[in-house]
Amino acid sequence: MYSRCPGQDGREIRVELYKCPKCGAEVEIFSDEVRVKCHKCGEMIYRERLPSCIEWCASARQCLGEARWRQLMDELKSRKERRE
């Protein structure tokens, strides 16, 4: 177990591109962000859902332990399948 979440290490952050719904500008949202302001029109752009560290953090499996990590990954997979 870790005394501090290794996911807080900024070197493992990923970026996703979103389109502003108001002006169409391309905006970057990093994996540790929930929202950003469009650089062109100022509109707030939100991620489609809150980021989950178990999806993007390379240390999640070690941090949570194998059994808990598998359980949470299965729950995420089930939610995604229900949305589709």
TIPA-9201 format. One line per 2 residues: number of its first residue (from 1); their letters; for each residue x, y, z of N, C-alpha, C. Coordinates in steps of 0.1 Angstrom, whole numbers, padded with zeros to 4 digits. Each point is the difference from the previous one (the first is absolute). Layout:
<atoms>
NUM> a> X,Y,Z,X,Y,Z,X,Y,Z  ...
</atoms>
This chain:
<atoms>
1> my> 0008,-0012,0000,-0008,0012,0000,0009,0013,0000  -0006,0010,-0005,0007,0013,-0001,-0004,0009,0011
3> sr> 0008,0009,0004,-0004,0010,0010,-0006,0012,-0007  0003,0001,-0013,-0005,0011,-0008,-0003,-0006,-0014
5> cp> -0011,0005,-0006,-0005,-0005,-0013,0011,0003,-0010  0005,-0011,-0007,0010,0003,-0010,-0006,0006,-0012
7> gq> -0013,0000,-0002,-0007,0007,-0011,0001,0015,0001  0004,0005,0012,0001,0015,0001,0013,0004,-0006
9> dg> 0008,-0009,-0005,0013,0003,-0007,-0004,0006,-0014  0003,0012,-0003,-0004,0007,-0012,0006,-0006,-0013
11> re> 0010,-0009,0002,0006,-0005,-0012,-0008,-0010,-0008  -0011,-0006,0006,-0008,-0010,-0006,-0014,0006,-0005
13> ir> -0001,0013,-0001,-0012,0006,-0005,-0002,-0001,-0015  -0012,-0003,-0005,-0003,-0001,-0014,-0009,0011,-0004
15> ve> 0000,0003,-0013,-0009,0011,-0005,-0010,-0006,-0010  -0012,0006,0000,-0011,-0003,-0009,-0004,0013,-0007
17> ly> -0004,-0001,-0012,-0005,0012,-0007,-0015,0000,-0001  -0006,0011,0003,-0014,0002,0000,-0003,0012,-0009
19> kc> -0013,0000,-0005,-0004,0011,-0008,-0009,0009,0008  0002,0013,0000,-0009,0009,0007,-0014,0000,-0006
21> pk> -0010,-0003,0008,-0013,0000,-0005,-0006,0013,-0005  0007,0011,0005,-0005,0013,-0004,0006,0005,-0013
23> cg> 0014,-0001,-0001,0007,0006,-0012,0007,-0010,-0008  0001,-0012,0004,0006,-0011,-0008,0015,-0001,0001
25> ae> 0007,0009,0009,0014,-0001,0001,0004,-0013,0007  0012,-0004,-0004,0006,-0012,0006,0007,0003,0013
27> ve> -0004,-0007,0011,0005,0003,0013,0006,-0012,0007  0011,0001,0006,0007,-0011,0007,-0006,-0001,0015
29> if> -0003,-0012,0004,-0004,-0003,0014,0009,-0011,0005  0008,0002,0010,0009,-0009,0005,-0007,-0010,0009
31> sd> 0006,-0012,0002,-0007,-0011,0007,-0003,0003,0015  0007,0010,0005,-0003,0004,0014,-0009,0012,0001
33> ev> -0006,0004,-0011,-0009,0012,0000,-0014,-0005,-0002  -0010,0008,0005,-0014,-0003,-0002,-0006,0010,-0010
35> rv> 0006,0012,0000,-0005,0010,-0009,0011,0010,-0004  -0002,0007,-0011,0009,0010,-0004,-0008,0011,-0007
37> kc> 0006,0012,-0001,-0007,0011,-0007,0005,0001,-0014  -0009,0001,-0010,0004,0001,-0014,0009,0012,-0002
39> hk> 0011,-0001,-0006,0010,0011,-0002,-0005,0010,-0010  -0010,-0004,-0008,-0006,0009,-0010,-0012,0008,0004
41> cg> -0010,-0007,0006,-0012,0007,0004,-0003,0001,0015  0008,-0007,0008,-0002,0000,0015,-0010,-0009,0005
43> em> -0007,-0008,-0008,-0010,-0010,0004,0007,-0011,0008  -0006,-0004,0011,0005,-0011,0008,-0003,-0014,-0007
45> iy> 0010,-0008,-0001,-0001,-0013,-0007,0003,-0010,0011  -0009,-0010,0001,0001,-0010,0011,0003,-0014,-0007
47> re> 0008,-0008,0007,0003,-0013,-0004,-0014,-0008,-0001  -0001,-0010,-0007,-0012,-0007,-0001,-0003,-0007,0013
49> rl> 0010,-0003,0008,-0002,-0006,0013,0012,0003,0008  -0001,-0002,0013,0012,0003,0009,0010,-0011,-0003
51> ps> 0013,0004,0000,0010,-0009,-0002,0002,-0010,0011  0003,-0012,-0003,0002,-0010,0011,0014,-0005,-0001
53> ci> 0007,0001,0011,0015,-0003,0000,0002,-0015,-0004  -0010,-0008,0003,0003,-0014,-0004,0000,-0003,-0015
55> ew> -0005,0010,-0008,0001,-0001,-0014,0013,0005,-0006  0006,0010,0006,0011,0006,-0006,0013,-0001,0008
57> ca> -0001,-0003,0013,0012,-0001,0008,0007,-0013,-0001  0013,0000,-0004,0008,-0012,-0001,0002,-0008,0013
59> sa> -0002,0007,0011,0002,-0006,0013,-0013,-0004,0007  -0011,0002,-0006,-0013,-0003,0006,-0001,-0014,0005
61> rq> 0005,-0010,-0008,-0001,-0014,0004,0008,-0002,0013  0011,0005,0001,0009,-0001,0012,-0007,0007,0012
63> cl> -0005,0012,-0003,-0005,0009,0011,-0013,-0006,0006  -0009,-0006,-0008,-0012,-0005,0005,0001,-0015,0004
65> ge> 0009,-0007,-0006,0001,-0014,0002,-0007,-0007,-0011  0004,-0012,-0004,-0005,-0007,-0012,-0015,-0002,0001
67> ar> -0006,-0005,0011,-0014,-0003,0001,-0009,0012,-0002  0004,0011,0008,-0008,0012,-0001,0001,0006,-0014
69> wr> 0012,0000,-0006,0002,0006,-0013,-0009,-0007,-0010  0000,-0014,0000,-0008,-0007,-0009,-0015,0003,0002
71> ql> -0004,0000,0012,-0014,0003,0003,-0005,0014,-0006  0009,0010,0002,-0004,0013,-0005,0001,0001,-0015
73> md> 0010,-0007,-0006,0001,0000,-0015,-0013,-0007,-0006  -0004,-0011,0006,-0012,-0007,-0004,-0013,0009,0001
75> el> -0001,0008,0010,-0011,0009,0002,0001,0011,-0011  0011,0005,-0003,0002,0010,-0010,-0004,-0006,-0014
77> ks> 0004,-0012,-0003,-0003,-0006,-0012,-0015,-0002,-0002  -0007,-0004,0011,-0014,-0002,0000,-0008,0013,-0003
79> rk> 0005,0011,0006,-0006,0013,-0002,0001,0004,-0014  0012,-0002,-0006,0002,0004,-0014,-0009,-0008,-0009
81> er> -0001,-0013,0002,-0009,-0008,-0008,-0014,0004,0001  -0005,0004,0012,-0014,0004,0001,-0003,0013,-0008
83> re> 0011,0009,-0001,-0002,0013,-0007,-0001,-0002,-0015  0006,-0011,-0005,0001,-0002,-0014,-0012,-0006,-0006
</atoms>
